[in-house]
Amino acid sequence: MNRRPLPVPFFTLLIVGGVLAIPSCSSESTPSLAQQPDTAWVEQTIAGLTLEEKVGQIICSDIDLRVEGAVDSNLDRWVQLARDFGLGMFVLYGGTPSMVASLLNQLQGEAEIPILMAADFEGGPGQQVAGATEYPANMAFAAIGDEDLMYRATSAGAIEGRAMGIHLTYTPVVDVSLRPDNPAESVRSFGGDVDMLGRMVRPYVRGYHDNGMLTSAKHFPGRGDVDPMPDYPNFNANNKLAADVVANDFRAFRLAIEAGVDFVMTEHVAVPSVTGGSDLPASVESKLSTDWLRDSLGFEGVLTTDDLWYDHVVERFGTEEVTIRAFEAGHDIMKPRDPIATIGAFAEAVRSGRIDEGRIDAAVRKLLSLKTRLNLHNERLVDEASVGEYVGTPEHLAIAQEVADRSLTLFRNDGVLPVSPERLAGAVNISVQKLQDDPSPAGLSTALGEAFPGIRSFTLSPDLDPDGYDDVWEAVAQSNLVILSLFVQRDKLGEATPLREADLDFLRRVIAEKQGGVVAMAYGNPHLIRTIPNVSAFLVGYGERGWFGNQPVYFESFFKVLTGDIEPTGRLPVKVSDEYDIGTGIGH
C-alpha cells in the first residue's frame, strides 16, 4: 500500500489572486469524495481478513489528548490497537494541529488497513483542537438562516480537518429543541423550527463533502426533548406521543438522511410510544435503530453508537455484552470500553452461532467503501509541514467572527443601545459566573478594559463572599450604565435558568435602580430573559462554554453593538416563552 504523505490535503483548492478561497455554495461544486467506492479493493481486503481482524474494523476507540502527557502515557496502547488489533476507527479529543497530524500519521503508518479518524466538530475543528477555527454553535447559524454562510463554515472545517488527518465529523447535531422548560441540548441544537434545521443541514453536509470529509447526524432518536428515566439513572426517554415524535424528532433525522449524511449516531434514549412501550435505548433497541431508522426513515449508511464506555451503560448491559447487543440491534460500528476484550467476545459470538459472520462482513464492507471514497487506500498520510497553512487561518477565523456578528439577537432595547463613548467610559460590568473555573468572565473583563478604558468589572462567582455585593453596589451607584454579562448555562435536563437566588435578587435590584441604563448580554442562554424581564436591553449570543460553540468570539460582536458599529440582526431559533417565540429579534 502506498503511504507517501500528500504535498497538500486531499481536497481541491481554489487559488484566487494568490489567496486560498473556499468554493462558493453551488450545486456545480466538484466533490472531492469519490462518487463510487473501489469495490475491487474492498472485496480483496475483506477476503484477506481473519474473523478477529474483521471485528477490529468495526470497533472505534478514543484518542484523548486533553490531559498533559497523554501521548507519552497512551501511545503504546494506541499503536497496539492500530497495528496488532486492526481497529478500523479512532475518535480524537484535544491536541494541537501539529500534534494531531503527527500522531495520526504515526498510527496510520502502523496500521495494515487505513484508519478512519473521527472527531466531534460541533463548533468546528477548534472545538477539539486548540489553534483550529472554532465557530459559534448550530443555533447561531439558524439565527442567521444563511445557507451560503453555513456552507462556507463547514467547507473551512473540512479543509482544516483533512489537513490534520481527520476524515469524519460526528456532526451535525439534529436534535430538536421544543420545550422552554427543558432546553436539553441548548445552543448545540439548531432550535425548534424543523424547516430551518433542514435548510441548514443541507449546506452543512455539502460543505464537508465537497471538501473531503464525512458527516454523522446525531443523536438518534433525538435528545432535545427527553426526561430522565426513574428506573435507570442517567438514561433518558422521549415520552411524547408517537405522532409528535415522528413529526418532529424523526423528521429532523429524515432531513439529515436526505441531505446525505454518511453516518447516524444513536443515543442511549428510549422512545416508548413508538416501540410498544420498550424502555430500551436506541443503542440496543432494534425497533428504533433498525425498524424506524433504517426501514421507515430509509437510512442505508453506517450506523454507530454513542459511547458504550459510559459507566451507566456498562452497569446496565455489561462491558462486552452491550456491544454485541448494539450490533444485533443493527449497528455497524461500536465504541466499547475495552476494544480488545470486545473483539474476543464478538469472535466467540460468531463461533457460537449467536452472530452471523456475513453480517460482520456487511458492516466492514460499508466502512471500507467509505475509506476508498476518501482515497485512504491510496493516500492515508498528511503533510505535517503544511498543516499551519490550512488550520486556523485568518480567512477561517473571519468566518467565525461573521457568524457571531450576524447571529447576535436583540430581544429588548428601551433606547439604551447604542451607547455614547462618554457613557461607556463610566460603565460598570457585572459578570455572573455559574462555574467557579469558568475563564470567560476574566477574559471579558480584560477585553472590555482594552476596548473601553475606564470600565470597571466585577464578577459574581460561586465563592463570592456576601459582603462582596456591597462593593459592586457601590460601583453601580456611581455609574449611569451597567452591563450584565451572563455566563449561566442551563442545567442539562434540569433548570433552564439556574441563577443563584442571591445573584438574581441583586440583578433585579440593579435593574430597578438603574431603569433605562442596564444592558444584559447572555452568553449561550436565551432563556435568562425570563428571570430579568424588565432589563433595559437584552441580547444573546449562541456559544456556551465547553462543547457548545465558541463563546469568546461574541465579545467583539457585543462591543460592536454597544458602539453602534453593527446592528444585531439574528432571529431567535427556539421558543423561550410566549412573549419571546421563534423569530424574535429587533434590528431588522
ABEGO torsion letter per residue (X at the ends): XBABBBABBABBBBBBGGBBBBBBBBAABBBABBABBBAAAAAAAAAABBAAAAAAAABBBBBBAABBGAAAAAAAAAAAAAAAAGBABBBBBEEBAAAAAAAAAAAAAABABBBBBBBBAAAEAAAABBGBBBBBBAAAAAAAGBAAAAAAAAAAAAAAAAAAGBABBBOBBABBBABAABBAAEAABAEABAAAAAAAAAAAAAAAAAAGBBBBBOBOAEAABBBBBAABBGBBBBABBAAAAAAAAAAAAAAAAAAGBABBBBBBBBBAAAAGGBABBAAABAAAAAAAAAAAAGBABBBBBBBAABAAAAAAAEAAAAAAAAAAAGBABBBBABAAAAAAAAAAAAAAGABBAAAAAAAAAAAAAAAAAAGAAABABBBAAAAAAABGBAAAAAAAAAAAAAABBBABBBGAOBBBAAAAAABBBBBBBABAABAAAAAAAAAAAAABBGBBBBBBBAABBAAAAAAAAAAAAABABBBBBBBBBBBBGBBABBBBAAAAAAAAAAAAABBGABBBBBBGBAAAAAABAABABBBBBBBBBEABEBAAAAAAAAAAAAAGABBBABBBABBABAABBBGBEBGX
